[in-house]
Amino acid sequence: MKKLLPGLLCCIGTVGMATTSWEPCRTPSEARAIAESETLGEAVTVRRILQSDGTRGWEVLVHMAGRARGWRCMVD
């Protein structure tokens, strides 16, 4: 029993840590920060859009330094 108890306590302690919380992006500044960090560019505009599954998201236009083209990012 002494060997079994630490193993059970270890499993119980890791159950909460294994799950991650996911929250939708709520503000334009959050969407801007996510797009800039993922593309390493500078966000130019952010606007609210309706996505194909009926949910709302953010469209972020990102300018890439030293390039003629940029990215159009969709952030949930």
Secondary structure, DSSP 8 states (H G I E B T S, - for coil): -TTHHHHHHHHHHHHHHH--------SHHHHHHHHHHHHSSEEEEEEEEE-TTS-EEEEEEEE-TT-S--EEEEE-
